[in-house]
Amino acid sequence: MNRRQGINELIVELQKKLGVTSIVISHDIPGAKFISDRMIMLFRGKIEEDLPPDKIVNSESAAVQQILRAETTGPLTDDFKD
């Protein structure tokens, strides 16, 4: 087990054991899908998507799709073009 996976499993274990809600900010999409009941993705400071992890892949948002596909071009990078 790698360190990232161990941390994600620890978060899930503590959520169940303590009955708590956790807010995790991450760019690790597979890890976020593993530990979450809902995934909220932000774009330009606003909520772009708020879905269960198994539904996020079907998002119609180009920004969310760019993140999920780890693409280097798209709406997230358009702001940085000259």
Secondary structure, 3 states (H helix, E strand, C coil): CCHHHHHHHHHHHHHHHHCCCCCCCCCCHHHHHHHCCCEEEEECCEEEEEECHHHHCCCCCHHHHHHHHCCCCCHHHHCCCC
